[in-house]
Amino acid sequence: MQTSNPVLARIDREAAQASRSGPGFAYEEGRTAVAAAERPAPTSAPAPAPASGGAGTKPGLYAGVQIPAPPGQRVTMPDIMAKSAILFVVATIMAVVGWQVIAAAPTVGGLLMFAALIGTVVLGIVNAVKRQVSPPMITLYAVVSGFMLGAISYWYNQIGLANEYEGLVLQAVLATFTTFGVMLLLYGTGLVKVTNKFVKFLTLAMGAYFVIALASLVGALFGVGGGWGFYGVGTLGLLLCLFGVGLAAFTLMLDFEAIKQGIAMGLPERESWRLSFGLLVTLVWLYLEFLRLFAIIASGRD
């Protein structure tokens, strides 16, 4: 199953490549991958070493390591939850720092905010394409993105206060975690299933949204929508904002599915950092979409 998240898509792509290195591993049937891989090897031939590149009964390689990983060294849900908690705490602490910095020194804080925004994009891309997972680099992403979120949240909060709209940031936070809970419930209960058609449709929608967002940015530079671009053009802008929120929300389901398959595949425990990073990327996107939605609502009030 493919995912539009660049981090989790790498797992899909490399696992598919690894499956061609030998029999006994089928990624599309992730639920049975571990069981198939643990079937005893033929007694007439010794089992190959995990790090070797030869063919045999070895299920496959992922970033130079065996898939599935040896028992006790495979990624588990508690691993992912623990790493996600670490990244969330780091990002939250840095968000408080970012808020305080821009509140105390608006000019310097504003420059740091834009620097952090660029750093968030760069680190996101680096971690997404990096073959070997790097916990320090992923933690650095949490630091930089957290500072950016805190600073930009203060900026959006000022927009809300200027329009007598209080609690904008708190509403965005609550909306983000409520959406996360709802998406997890829908996925866990099977009310919404992540199928190939679902993934293809969402991928196409995200591509179209990316093009529209770029065009909106160009329009904003010329004053379209009061500086908001297409997002500030009346009802159309609100619908576009809601569309962005919906895309970010349903991307969480792709992340849940990729995590589920990663566990079934028996990925090495170290990959829990990459999976947790993927969730953080989506949550950052979802939160920013909610911030913009509420800020535009605040700006449009009489």
C-alpha positions in Angstrom: 0.0 0.0 0.0 1.5 3.3 -1.0 1.2 6.5 1.1 1.5 10.1 0.1 3.7 10.8 3.1 7.2 11.0 1.7 8.7 9.4 4.8 6.4 6.4 5.0 6.4 6.1 1.2 10.1 5.3 1.4 9.3 2.3 3.5 6.8 1.1 0.9 9.2 1.6 -2.0 12.3 0.0 -0.4 10.3 -2.9 1.0 8.9 -3.6 -2.5 12.4 -3.6 -3.9 13.6 -5.8 -1.2 10.9 -8.4 -1.9 12.5 -9.0 -5.3 15.7 -10.2 -3.6 14.3 -13.6 -2.6 11.1 -15.5 -2.0 9.0 -15.6 1.1 8.1 -11.9 1.4 5.0 -10.2 0.0 4.6 -6.6 1.2 1.0 -6.3 0.0 0.1 -9.0 2.5 1.9 -7.5 5.4 -0.2 -9.3 7.9 1.3 -12.6 6.9 4.8 -11.4 6.2 6.3 -12.2 9.6 4.7 -15.6 9.8 6.0 -16.5 6.3 9.4 -15.3 7.1 9.6 -17.4 10.3 9.0 -20.7 8.5 12.1 -22.9 9.0 14.6 -22.9 6.2 15.3 -26.2 4.3 17.5 -28.4 6.3 19.7 -29.1 3.2 21.0 -25.6 3.1 22.2 -23.3 6.0 20.3 -20.0 6.5 22.2 -17.0 5.0 23.7 -14.3 7.2 21.4 -11.3 7.6 23.9 -8.8 6.2 24.8 -10.8 3.1 23.5 -9.9 -0.3 23.1 -13.4 -1.7 19.8 -15.0 -2.6 18.2 -17.7 -0.6 15.4 -17.9 2.0 16.1 -14.4 3.2 12.9 -12.3 3.1 14.6 -9.1 2.0 16.7 -6.1 2.9 15.6 -2.7 4.1 18.3 0.0 4.3 21.0 -2.7 4.6 19.3 -4.8 7.3 17.2 -8.0 7.3 13.4 -7.9 6.9 11.9 -9.1 9.1 14.4 -8.1 11.8 15.4 -10.8 14.3 12.8 -11.5 17.0 13.1 -8.9 19.8 14.6 -6.3 17.4 11.4 -5.5 15.4 9.5 -2.3 15.6 6.4 -2.5 17.8 3.5 -0.2 18.6 4.9 0.7 22.1 8.2 1.7 20.3 6.3 4.1 18.0 4.2 5.5 20.8 7.4 6.2 22.9 9.2 7.9 20.1 6.1 9.9 19.1 5.8 11.0 22.7 9.5 12.1 22.8 9.1 14.1 19.6 5.8 15.7 20.7 7.3 16.8 24.1 10.3 18.3 22.3 8.1 20.1 19.8 5.8 21.4 22.6 8.7 22.8 24.6 10.2 24.5 21.6 6.8 25.9 20.7 6.6 27.6 24.1 10.1 29.0 23.4 9.1 30.3 20.0 6.0 32.0 21.3 8.0 33.7 24.1 10.8 34.8 21.7 8.6 36.5 19.2 6.4 38.0 21.9 9.5 39.6 23.6 11.3 40.6 20.4 8.9 40.8 17.4 11.5 41.8 14.8 14.1 39.2 15.8 11.5 36.6 16.5 9.9 37.2 13.1 13.3 36.6 11.4 13.8 33.4 13.5 10.3 32.3 12.6 11.0 32.5 8.9 14.4 30.8 9.4 12.7 28.0 11.3 10.0 27.7 8.6 12.7 27.1 6.0 14.6 24.8 8.4 11.4 22.8 8.9 11.0 22.3 5.2 14.6 21.4 4.6 14.9 19.0 7.5 11.6 17.4 6.5 12.9 16.7 3.0 16.3 15.5 4.3 14.7 13.1 6.8 12.2 11.9 4.1 14.9 11.0 1.6 17.6 9.8 4.0 18.2 6.1 3.5 19.5 5.4 7.0 17.1 6.7 9.7 18.8 9.3 11.9 17.2 9.9 15.4 19.3 13.1 16.0 18.1 14.6 12.7 14.5 13.7 13.4 14.8 15.2 16.9 16.3 18.3 15.3 13.2 18.5 13.1 11.0 18.4 16.2 13.1 21.3 17.7 13.0 23.5 14.6 9.3 22.8 13.7 8.3 23.3 17.3 9.9 26.7 17.4 8.3 27.6 14.1 4.8 26.5 15.3 5.1 28.5 18.5 6.2 31.7 16.7 3.6 31.4 13.9 0.9 30.6 16.5 1.7 33.9 18.3 1.4 35.7 14.9 -2.0 34.1 14.2 -3.1 34.8 17.7 -2.4 38.5 17.2 -4.6 38.4 14.0 -7.4 36.9 16.0 -7.1 39.5 18.8 -7.0 42.3 16.3 -10.4 41.1 15.1 -11.7 40.5 18.6 -11.5 36.7 18.1 -10.1 35.1 21.2 -8.9 31.6 21.6 -7.8 31.1 18.0 -4.7 29.0 18.9 -6.4 27.0 21.5 -9.2 26.1 19.1 -6.6 25.0 16.5 -4.9 22.8 19.0 -8.1 21.2 20.2 -9.3 20.8 16.6 -6.0 19.1 15.7 -6.1 16.5 18.5 -9.8 15.9 18.1 -9.3 15.2 14.4 -6.5 12.9 15.2 -8.7 11.0 17.6 -11.6 10.8 15.1 -9.3 9.6 12.3 -7.8 6.9 14.6 -11.3 5.8 15.6 -12.5 5.6 12.0 -9.4 3.6 11.0 -9.4 1.3 14.0 -13.0 0.4 13.7 -12.7 -0.1 9.9 -15.4 2.4 9.1 -13.0 3.9 6.6 -10.7 1.5 4.9 -7.4 2.4 3.2 -7.7 0.8 -0.2 -5.8 1.3 -3.4 -8.5 3.5 -4.8 -8.5 5.6 -1.6 -4.8 6.1 -1.8 -4.9 7.0 -5.5 -7.7 9.5 -5.0 -6.0 11.1 -2.0 -2.7 11.3 -3.8 -4.3 13.1 -6.8 -6.2 15.4 -4.5 -3.0 16.3 -2.7 -1.2 17.0 -6.0 -4.0 19.3 -7.1 -4.0 21.1 -3.7 -0.3 21.6 -3.9 -0.7 23.4 -7.3 -3.5 25.5 -6.0 -1.5 26.4 -2.9 1.4 27.6 -5.0 -0.9 29.6 -7.2 -2.5 31.1 -4.1 0.9 32.1 -2.8 1.7 34.0 -6.0 -1.7 35.6 -5.8 -1.2 36.6 -2.2 2.0 38.5 -3.2 -0.2 40.6 -5.5 -2.8 41.3 -2.8 -5.4 38.7 -3.8 -7.8 37.8 -1.0 -6.5 40.6 1.2 -3.0 38.9 1.4 -4.4 35.4 1.9 -4.4 34.5 -1.7 -7.2 32.2 -2.9 -7.9 31.3 0.8 -9.2 34.8 1.4 -11.7 34.9 -1.5 -15.0 34.7 0.3 -16.8 31.3 0.4 -14.4 29.8 -2.1 -11.5 30.6 0.3 -13.3 28.9 3.2 -14.0 25.8 1.1 -10.4 25.7 0.0 -9.3 25.8 3.7 -11.7 23.0 4.6 -10.4 21.0 1.7 -6.8 21.4 3.1 -7.9 20.4 6.5 -9.7 17.3 5.1 -6.6 16.3 3.1 -4.3 16.6 6.1 -6.8 14.6 8.3 -7.1 11.7 5.8 -3.4 11.6 5.4 -3.3 10.5 9.0 -5.1 7.3 7.9 -2.4 6.6 5.4 0.1 7.0 8.2 -1.8 4.6 10.4 -1.9 2.1 7.6 1.8 2.4 6.8 2.6 1.9 10.5 0.4 -1.2 10.7 2.1 -2.7 7.7 5.6 -1.7 9.0 4.9 -3.6 12.2 3.6 -6.6 10.2 6.6 -6.6 8.0 8.9 -6.8 11.0 10.9 -3.6 10.3 13.9 -3.0 12.6 13.1 -1.2 15.9 15.1 1.8 14.8 12.5 2.5 12.1 10.1 3.5 14.9 11.8 6.9 14.7 11.0 7.3 11.0 7.4 6.2 11.5 6.9 8.6 14.4 8.5 11.4 12.3 5.9 10.7 9.6 3.1 11.3 12.1 4.6 14.5 13.4 4.9 15.8 9.8 1.2 15.2 9.2 0.2 16.7 12.6 2.2 19.9 11.9 0.5 20.2 8.5 -3.0 19.6 10.0 -2.4 22.2 12.8 -1.2 24.9 10.3 -4.3 24.3 8.2 -6.6 24.8 11.2 -4.7 27.9 12.2 -5.2 29.4 8.8 -8.9 28.4 8.7 -9.7 30.1 12.1 -7.6 33.1 11.2 -9.5 33.7 8.0 -12.8 33.2 9.8 -11.6 35.8 12.4 -10.5 38.2 9.6 -13.9 37.9 7.9 -16.0 38.7 10.9 -18.0 42.0 10.9 
